[in-house]
């Protein structure tokens, strides 16, 4: 009996078949790297223990990164729920976000820069360094050696960074000299900066930096994914905080105006009207009655005092009532 030979395309060991099988294990990171794709195909066909161990380490690293992203997403959801349901402290919220970024990305520093109202100046407001959270009002802030003023000026001037995430490599020529020198001395091998944007407006930036060797092949895509997710939530929290603060200030202003109006009404209806009645009776007495000169002088003094206090009461009413602008008065 003659056994026929099946076409090469029917065997799963053909090159096409191998590629089909191997693609099932391709992750996002090696989809972006053709060289890693070819390497993963080679690993699937290799019997070398060293190659397989290296592949397991890579797979473990990928799983760790995926787990980090999942944990960060869970932390963000919890923080955002606290933001919606409860009154929150902005520094506490950013402290939790920056701490999670440092711990989950195996980084050293996560810092926040915020723009002023005119969007001309950018200052570092908060930073989580290694294992401690710093703010401008906390102890140790002045001791932070990073040239944050130089980086703040760069963030304002570098327009591409206003709308998209920027990845800086070791010795990146786009950075100011002071920042590059600090990176050299501190062995900072990478830095990712994401804008805090909401409604088409940039509120500031969040920065993540890591120490290590410049030549280290360390994929950054997963850190970019994390920092962009954090930047979106941080921008929302910052916007919510400013809106809430604006609402509180407006409510306080309204309360003050209401109290001033109440005082103005009381002064007008009681004191001013009372002084006006007293003055009217004193003047009637002075006009209708004949009295000795000494009594007439005392009566004139009383009339002058009543008139002065009436004028002062009316001045207080005017001062207490709010002054309407042209827009408020409908002009």
C-alpha positions in Angstrom: 0.0 0.0 0.0 1.3 3.4 -0.9 0.9 6.1 1.6 0.4 9.5 0.1 2.3 12.5 1.2 0.3 15.3 2.6 0.9 18.8 1.3 3.4 20.9 3.4 0.7 23.3 4.3 -1.2 20.6 6.2 1.6 20.1 8.7 1.5 22.4 11.8 5.3 22.4 11.7 5.4 24.5 8.6 6.7 28.0 8.9 3.2 29.4 8.4 1.8 27.0 11.0 4.5 27.9 13.5 3.8 31.6 13.0 0.1 31.0 13.6 0.7 29.1 16.8 3.3 31.4 18.1 1.3 34.5 17.6 -1.0 33.4 20.4 1.7 34.3 22.9 2.6 37.7 21.5 2.0 40.5 24.0 1.5 44.2 23.5 5.1 44.9 24.1 6.5 42.5 21.5 3.8 43.6 19.0 5.4 46.9 19.0 8.9 45.4 18.6 9.4 43.3 15.4 12.7 42.1 16.7 11.1 40.7 19.8 8.4 39.0 17.7 11.1 37.2 15.7 12.8 36.3 19.0 9.6 34.9 20.5 9.1 32.7 17.4 12.6 31.4 17.9 12.0 30.6 21.6 9.0 28.5 20.7 11.1 26.3 18.5 14.1 26.2 20.9 15.2 23.4 23.2 18.0 25.5 24.8 17.4 25.8 28.6 19.0 29.2 28.8 16.7 30.5 26.0 13.6 29.0 27.8 14.7 30.5 31.2 15.1 33.9 29.6 11.6 33.5 28.0 10.1 32.7 31.4 11.7 35.7 32.9 10.3 37.9 30.2 6.9 36.3 30.6 7.1 36.9 34.4 8.0 40.5 33.8 5.0 40.9 31.4 2.7 39.4 34.0 4.1 41.6 36.7 3.5 44.7 34.5 0.0 43.6 33.7 -0.7 43.1 37.4 0.7 46.5 38.2 -1.6 48.1 35.6 -4.6 46.2 37.1 -3.7 47.3 40.6 -3.2 50.9 39.6 -6.6 50.9 37.9 -8.2 49.5 41.1 -6.5 52.2 43.2 -7.6 54.9 40.8 -11.2 53.7 40.9 -11.2 53.7 44.7 -9.7 57.2 44.8 -12.2 58.5 42.3 -15.1 57.0 44.3 -13.8 58.8 47.4 -13.6 61.9 45.3 -17.2 61.7 44.2 -18.7 60.5 47.5 -16.7 62.2 50.2 -15.0 65.5 50.8 -11.3 64.9 50.1 -7.9 66.4 50.7 -6.2 67.1 47.4 -2.7 66.5 48.8 -3.8 63.2 50.3 -5.3 62.2 46.9 -2.1 63.1 45.0 0.0 61.4 47.7 -1.8 58.2 47.1 -1.5 58.4 43.3 2.2 59.3 43.3 3.0 56.6 45.9 1.2 54.0 43.8 3.0 55.1 40.7 6.4 54.8 42.4 5.7 51.4 43.9 4.0 49.8 41.0 6.5 51.0 38.3 9.6 50.3 40.3 10.5 54.0 40.0 12.2 56.5 42.3 10.3 59.7 41.9 6.8 60.8 40.9 6.2 64.5 41.1 3.4 67.0 40.2 3.9 70.4 38.6 0.9 72.9 38.4 0.5 75.9 36.2 -0.6 79.3 37.6 -3.9 80.9 36.6 -2.2 82.8 33.7 -0.4 79.6 32.6 2.9 81.4 32.4 4.6 79.7 35.4 4.9 76.1 36.5 5.9 75.1 40.0 6.5 71.7 41.5 3.8 71.3 44.2 4.2 67.7 45.4 6.6 64.8 45.0 6.8 61.2 46.2 10.5 60.4 46.5 11.5 56.7 47.3 9.2 56.2 50.3 8.2 59.7 51.4 5.6 62.2 50.2 6.7 65.9 50.1 4.7 69.1 49.7 5.7 72.7 49.6 4.6 73.0 53.3 6.2 69.8 54.5 9.6 69.4 56.2 12.4 68.5 53.9 11.0 70.3 50.8 13.8 72.8 50.6 16.3 69.9 50.8 15.1 68.3 47.6 18.1 68.6 45.2 16.3 68.3 41.9 16.4 71.5 39.8 12.6 71.8 39.7 12.6 75.4 38.6 14.6 74.6 35.5 12.3 71.7 34.6 9.2 73.9 35.3 10.5 76.5 32.8 11.1 73.8 30.3 7.6 72.3 30.7 6.0 75.7 30.0 8.3 76.4 27.0 8.1 73.0 25.4 4.8 73.1 23.6 4.5 69.5 22.4 4.4 68.5 26.1 1.2 70.5 26.6 -0.9 68.0 24.7 0.9 64.6 24.8 3.1 62.4 26.9 6.9 62.9 26.4 9.5 60.3 27.1 13.0 61.6 27.9 16.0 59.4 27.6 19.3 59.7 29.5 21.1 62.9 28.3 18.1 64.0 26.3 19.1 67.3 24.6 15.6 68.7 24.9 16.1 69.0 28.7 17.9 72.0 30.4 21.5 71.6 31.2 20.8 71.6 34.9 18.3 68.7 34.6 20.7 66.7 32.4 23.5 67.2 34.9 21.3 66.1 37.8 20.3 63.0 35.9 24.0 62.2 35.2 24.9 62.6 38.9 21.8 60.7 40.2 22.0 58.0 37.5 18.5 58.8 36.3 18.1 56.7 33.1 14.6 57.7 32.1 11.8 60.3 32.7 8.2 60.3 31.5 6.1 63.5 31.7 2.4 63.5 31.1 0.2 66.6 30.9 -2.8 67.0 33.3 -5.5 67.9 30.7 -9.2 68.3 31.0 -11.6 70.0 28.6 -8.8 70.9 26.3 -7.0 72.8 29.0 -3.6 71.9 30.6 -3.5 72.3 34.3 0.0 71.0 34.9 2.2 67.9 34.5 3.0 64.7 36.3 6.5 63.3 36.1 7.9 59.8 36.7 11.6 59.1 36.8 13.7 56.0 37.4 17.3 55.2 38.3 19.5 52.7 36.6 22.0 52.3 33.8 21.5 54.4 30.6 22.3 51.4 28.4 19.6 49.3 30.1 17.0 48.1 27.6 13.9 48.9 29.6 10.6 49.2 27.7 8.6 52.3 28.7 5.3 51.7 27.1 3.6 50.2 30.2 4.8 53.1 32.3 3.4 55.5 29.7 0.1 53.6 29.9 0.0 54.0 33.7 1.1 57.6 33.9 -1.4 58.7 31.3 -4.2 56.9 33.2 -3.1 58.6 36.4 -2.8 62.0 34.6 -6.4 61.8 33.4 -7.7 61.0 36.9 -5.4 63.6 38.6 -6.6 66.3 36.2 -10.2 65.4 37.0 -9.5 65.5 40.7 -7.7 68.8 40.4 -10.5 70.3 38.3 -13.1 69.0 40.8 -11.1 70.5 43.7 -10.9 73.9 42.0 -14.6 73.8 41.2 -15.5 72.8 44.7 -13.2 75.5 46.1 -14.8 78.1 43.8 -18.2 77.0 45.0 -17.2 77.3 48.6 -15.8 80.8 48.0 -18.9 81.8 46.2 -21.1 80.5 49.0 -19.0 82.3 51.5 -19.2 85.5 49.5 -23.0 85.2 49.3 -23.2 84.6 53.1 -21.1 87.7 53.7 -23.3 89.8 51.4 -26.5 88.6 53.0 -25.1 89.4 56.5 -24.0 92.9 55.3 -27.5 93.5 53.8 -29.1 92.4 57.0 -27.0 94.8 59.1 -27.7 97.6 56.6 -31.4 97.1 56.9 -31.2 97.0 60.7 -29.2 100.2 60.8 -31.6 101.9 58.3 -34.8 100.7 59.9 -33.8 101.2 63.5 -30.9 103.5 64.2 -31.2 105.9 61.2 -35.0 106.2 61.6 -34.6 106.6 65.3 -32.1 109.4 64.9 -34.3 111.1 62.3 -37.3 111.0 64.7 -35.2 112.4 67.5 -33.8 115.2 65.3 -37.3 116.1 64.1 -38.7 116.4 67.6 -35.7 118.4 68.8 -36.0 120.8 65.9 -39.8 121.2 66.6 -39.1 122.0 70.2 -36.4 124.5 69.3 -38.9 126.2 66.9 -42.0 126.3 69.1 -40.6 126.8 72.6 -39.1 129.9 74.2 -36.4 129.0 76.6 -33.4 130.5 78.5 -30.2 130.8 76.5 -28.4 128.1 78.5 -31.2 125.6 77.7 -31.3 126.7 74.1 -27.5 126.1 73.8 -27.9 122.5 75.2 -30.8 121.9 72.8 -28.7 123.0 69.9 -25.9 120.7 71.0 -28.4 117.8 71.1 -29.7 118.6 67.6 -26.1 118.7 66.3 -25.4 115.3 67.9 -28.6 113.8 66.5 -27.8 115.1 63.0 -24.2 113.8 63.1 -25.3 110.4 64.2 -28.0 110.3 61.5 -25.4 111.1 58.9 -23.1 108.4 60.3 -25.9 105.8 60.3 -26.7 106.6 56.6 -23.0 106.3 55.7 -22.8 102.9 57.4 -25.8 101.7 55.4 -24.2 102.8 52.1 -20.9 101.2 53.1 -22.5 97.9 54.1 -24.6 97.5 51.0 -22.7 95.8 48.0 -21.7 98.0 45.2 -23.2 96.7 41.9 -21.0 96.6 38.8 -22.3 97.8 35.5 -23.1 94.2 34.5 -24.8 93.4 37.8 -27.0 96.5 37.6 -28.1 95.7 34.0 -26.5 98.8 32.5 
